[in-house]
């Protein structure tokens, strides 16, 4: 490489970043046209899958469908996506109902031009040029991207984990706390770490369950 041809990082240009606004979109879905703005004021889980009529994706969609009411109780909407056509989505939804007796209650984006998939970084090098990997994005009511998780083509996601993660994010926002590994509602949360030496000295006497100045928990 010469001085006239500097290294390029174009593959990362425009990809979404945590705690910044999620990429906007307006796309045809199985429930009509949907935009990111339609979900303003609610939490949103946007998840991509490689292709319709595939076994791993079918297990994921049926799992999301079975938990849709649970997510609704968290004021959280679900939105699927693949690079298949609108009519393929409709046929697949009908097939899932006929074969597995599961109704898919959420929209699925038809992203044939790959605009949404590319904006969200769902097309990964080495995976496929025409398939979105198993990417999952959690977007808060202000349209801010709060979490993103990528899975390989071969392995299905845990819907229970995304349900748990939404609960954890909502708890952190409501109480200004962090949550420990595998936290569940009803368990203790982590108190923010002191930011000065004086605050660290005072921490031991603030009434928390304190292991050390930087590690304190409390009930909520």
NORLINFEN-V791266 format. One record per residue. N is the residue number from 1. RES is the residue in three letters. PHI is phi in whole degrees, 0 to 359 (999 if undefined). D_FIRST is the distance of its C-alpha to the first C-alpha in whole Angstrom. Layout:
# NORLINFEN-V791266
n: {N N}
res: {RES RES}
phi: {PHI PHI}
d_first: {D_FIRST D_FIRST}
This chain:
# NORLINFEN-V791266
n: {1 2 3 4 5 6 7 8 9 10 11 12 13 14 15 16 17 18 19 20 21 22 23 24 25 26 27 28 29 30 31 32 33 34 35 36 37 38 39 40 41 42 43 44 45 46 47 48 49 50 51 52 53 54 55 56 57 58 59 60 61 62 63 64 65 66 67 68 69 70 71 72 73 74 75 76 77 78 79 80 81 82 83 84 85 86 87 88 89 90 91 92 93 94 95 96 97 98 99 100 101 102 103 104 105 106 107 108 109 110 111 112 113 114 115 116 117 118 119 120 121 122 123 124 125 126 127 128 129 130 131 132 133 134 135 136 137 138 139 140 141 142 143 144 145 146 147 148 149 150 151 152 153 154 155 156 157 158 159 160 161 162 163 164 165 166 167 168 169 170 171 172 173 174 175 176 177 178 179 180 181 182 183 184 185 186 187 188 189 190 191 192 193 194 195 196 197 198 199 200 201 202 203 204 205 206 207 208 209 210 211 212 213 214 215 216 217 218 219 220}
res: {UNK UNK UNK UNK UNK UNK UNK UNK UNK UNK UNK UNK UNK UNK UNK UNK UNK UNK UNK UNK UNK UNK UNK UNK UNK UNK UNK UNK UNK UNK UNK UNK UNK UNK UNK UNK UNK UNK UNK UNK UNK UNK UNK UNK UNK UNK UNK UNK UNK UNK UNK UNK UNK UNK UNK UNK UNK UNK UNK UNK UNK UNK UNK UNK UNK UNK UNK UNK UNK UNK UNK UNK UNK UNK UNK UNK UNK UNK UNK UNK UNK UNK UNK UNK UNK UNK UNK UNK UNK UNK UNK UNK UNK UNK UNK UNK UNK UNK UNK UNK UNK UNK UNK UNK UNK UNK UNK UNK UNK UNK UNK UNK UNK UNK UNK UNK UNK UNK UNK UNK UNK UNK UNK UNK UNK UNK UNK UNK UNK UNK UNK UNK UNK UNK UNK UNK UNK UNK UNK UNK UNK UNK UNK UNK UNK UNK UNK UNK UNK UNK UNK UNK UNK UNK UNK UNK UNK UNK UNK UNK UNK UNK UNK UNK UNK UNK UNK UNK UNK UNK UNK UNK UNK UNK UNK UNK UNK UNK UNK UNK UNK UNK UNK UNK UNK UNK UNK UNK UNK UNK UNK UNK UNK UNK UNK UNK UNK UNK UNK UNK UNK UNK UNK UNK UNK UNK UNK UNK UNK UNK UNK UNK UNK UNK UNK UNK UNK UNK UNK UNK}
phi: {999 259 296 280 234 295 299 250 233 299 295 258 294 78 290 293 229 299 66 235 304 292 303 285 205 217 215 286 227 291 245 94 286 232 236 302 297 297 258 302 91 231 281 224 252 257 225 256 221 297 193 290 56 238 293 297 298 297 296 292 293 294 293 298 298 292 259 301 293 296 297 300 293 266 58 237 263 244 212 269 203 208 271 285 281 302 288 296 299 299 296 292 301 295 295 298 295 289 273 245 57 237 271 274 270 250 287 233 285 268 240 300 276 64 294 291 300 289 297 264 71 278 263 255 303 87 269 188 277 231 230 277 287 280 257 228 234 252 242 274 297 267 82 267 285 254 203 214 224 245 241 286 302 276 230 281 281 260 295 302 293 291 296 298 294 298 301 294 297 294 293 300 294 289 243 55 227 252 235 283 307 57 302 232 306 100 272 295 246 262 280 307 290 304 253 224 294 296 294 295 296 280 303 296 246 264 89 274 275 251 273 203 304 264 231 228 232 206 277 230}
d_first: {0 4 7 8 6 7 8 11 14 16 18 20 21 25 26 29 30 33 35 34 36 35 33 36 37 40 41 43 45 48 50 49 46 45 43 41 44 47 46 46 49 48 46 44 42 39 38 37 37 36 38 42 45 43 45 42 42 46 47 44 46 50 49 48 51 53 52 52 55 54 51 53 55 52 52 49 48 46 43 42 39 37 36 39 41 44 47 45 45 49 50 48 50 53 52 52 55 57 56 55 58 55 55 51 52 49 47 44 41 40 37 36 33 32 32 33 31 28 29 30 27 29 27 25 22 23 27 28 26 30 32 32 32 35 34 36 37 39 40 43 46 44 41 38 36 38 36 34 34 32 34 32 34 36 38 40 41 43 45 47 44 43 47 47 44 45 49 47 45 48 50 47 47 51 52 49 48 45 46 46 45 46 49 51 54 57 55 54 51 49 50 47 46 48 45 47 49 53 52 51 54 56 54 57 60 59 60 57 57 54 53 51 50 47 49 51 53 55 57 57}
